[in-house]
Structures are given as C-alpha cells and as structure tokens.
Amino acid sequence: MLTHFHAQKKAQLVLGLIMGVIFGFLLQKGGVTNYDVIIGQLLLTDFTVIKIMLSAVITGMIGVHFLRSFGLAQLHPKPGSLGASVIGGLIFGIGFGMLGYCPGTVVGAVGQGYLDALFGGIGGALIGAGIFAALFPRLEASVLHRGDFGELTLPQLLKVNPWAVVVPAAMAIAALLVIFEKVGL
C-alpha cells in the first residue's frame, strides 16, 4: 500500500496541498497567524504559540512512531550539525523577530489577506533563500559541518527503543502544558 502511494506523485501533491490547507486553517483558528499573538510569544506575554507547537509535537511524535510501529511510515532523518543549526536558527530568528511570523504562520496570514505577510514574509523568504544560496558554498566550507552529528536520532544516541523516548517526552510536554494552564500562561 505504501509503495503504491509513493509511485503516485500527483496524488502525493494533492494530499500535500490538502494537508497544507488544513494546517493553515488550524493555525488561523488557533490564533497563531495573528501578528499580536506571535509578538506576544516573543515578549513572553502570550503563550498560545508554544502551547500549539507543543501539542503538535506530542501528536506528531506519537503519530509517527505509531505508524512506524505498523510499517506504515519510515523515518528519514537528515544529517545535522551544530554549525547548520546555529546558522539556521539565526536566519529563522532574525526573520521571525523582524516580521513576527514563522514560515507556517506567514503562509496562513497570507491566506487571510495580510499584505505584510505577503510582501514582507513571502518576499523576505525568497530574498533570504537567494542570499543563503549565494553564500552556501562559503558556509558549507567553513561553518555548516562543524559539530556534525549525522543522521543520529535521540533513541539511536541512547541505544533504546524509540518508545522509551517518545512516552516520557510526551508525558513531560503534557505536564508542561498543564502547568502553563494552571499558572495562566
């Protein structure tokens, strides 16, 4: 079944588009396409974004490993490094701080008709991608591979069954979400 779906590229694109629209709709309904909510998160006065993201982490983590347990999904981790994480974090953080949108919320905001998201967000992402592409050869030679940790996942690093990481991590995140609600964040 899985290999049959992999062969149908158009079906994959349609499914991806449908999932993207649903994701954008849910972001909008959750309020995280609102500039004031995102700036509130950056100022640590509104924790809507972090609560939605942590809920998504729990759902995704359990869902992916559940599907994987039944052979319905495979993990294909990309190689990583500290250098690439720092550069990526800086680029993401600068764009996020300047505009008040992350890549997912900027597309949702464009869907709502926000012109700052369209011109600043989409335009900024295209310009940023172009600058990164131009600088890539120099960054790759000097920074991107520093602290290389390959395709290693946390369960592989700890040499344990993935569920030994998923269950405690999901419980810890759920506890954190409960604490946020109890303190009114």
N, C-alpha and C positions, 0 to 999 in steps of 0.2 A: 504494500500500500504506500509506504513512504517513498520507495524508489519510483513508483508510478507517478507520484505527485512531483518529484524532483525533475522528471522529464518534461513536465508541462510548464514551460516558462511563462506563458501568458496567464495561466491560472494562478501562478505564484504572484505575478504582478497585480492581478485583480485582487487577490486576497490581501496582498500588502497594502494596496490602496484602501480597501475596505477597513482593514485594521487601523490604518493611519487616520482615517476619518473618525472612526470610533474613538481612538486615542485622543484626538484633538477635541472631540465633543466632550469627552470625560474631563479633560484638562479645563475646558471652559466651564463646565458645570461645577468643577471643584474650586473654581475661582482663581486658578493659578495663571491664567492668561491676563489677569488684571495687573497693570503696572504697579499700583499701590500695594498689592499683596506681595509682589516679588520684592519691591524695595523694603517693605516691612520685614521680610525674611532677612534681607541683607543687614538691616538695622537691628535685628533680633527682637522685633516687636510683634511680629505676626508669624506664627509657626505653621501656617497652612501648607506651605510648600514642602517643608520637611516631613510633615505628617503624611501627605500624599505620597511622597517619594519612598518613605519607609514602608508604607502599606504596599506599594508596588514591589519593593524589594522582597518582602515576605511572600507575596503572591507569586512573583516570578521565580524566586528561589525554590519554593515548594513545587510549583507547577512544572518547571523544567526538570527537576530531579525526579518527580513522579513520572513524567513522560519518558524520561531516560530509563527509569527502572523497568518499564514495559517495552523498551526498544523502539519507542515512537519518536525519540529525539536523540540527537548526538551533540555533544559539546565539541566545539572547535575553537578553543581559546587562542587568541592571537598572542604572539610573543610580546613581552613588555619589558620595560626598563625604568629605572628611576629617572634617568635623563628625559626620556619621552614623556613620562608622567608629569615632570616639572614643567616642561615646555607646553604640553597640552593644558595643564592646569592654569598656567599663566595666560595663555591665549583665551581660554574659556573664561577665566576670572575677569580679565580686562573687558572683554565684550559684555559679559554679564553685568559687571559693575557700571559700565558706561551707558548701556541701553536699558538694563532692567529686565531683560528676557534671556532665557536659555534657549538652545536650539528647538526644543519641543514647544515651549510656550510661545516663541516668536511666530512659529507657523500657525498655532492656534489663534494668536492675536491677529495675524494677517487674515485668517478666516473670518474673524469678527469685524474686519474692516479698519483696523488701526493702522493709519498711514505711517506712524513712527516705526512700527514693526516691519512694515513692508519695505520702506526705504532705508531705515537705519539697520534693521535686523537682517533682512534678506540681502540688501545691498552690502552691508558690512560683512556678512558671512562670505559673500562672493569675493569681495576685496581681500578679506583675511585669508581665504583659501588660496587666492592668487599670490599673495605675499609669501605665505607658507611654502607654496610650490616653488617659488623662485628661490627661497632660502634653503629649501630642503637639502640640496647636495652638501652645502656647508654644515647644516645642522646634523645631518647624518654622519658626516665625517668627524664631527667634534663632540656632540652632546648626546644625540638620541640613543646611542647604545651603551652609555655609561650606566653601570649598575644593572646590566642585563640579567633578567631572571627567566627568560624564555617563555614557554607556554605553560608554566607551572601554575596549578590551581592550589588553593589552600588545603583541600583534602590530600592532594598529592604531596605537598610540602610536609604535612603532618603524618603522612602514610596511614590514613584512616579511611574508612568507608565514608563517602560524601554525606550520608545522613548523619554521621557523627558531628558534622559541622553545621549542616542545614538546620537540624532540630534545635540545638542550643542557640544558634544565631537568630532563628525565627522567634524563639522564646524571649531572648534578650531584647530584640527590637520591639516585640509586642509589649513587654514590660515597660520599655521606654515610652511607647505611645500612651500607655495607661498613665504613667507619671505625668506626661505632658498634659493630659486631660485633667488629672486631679489638681495640678497646680494652675490650670487655666491658661496654658500656653497654646 
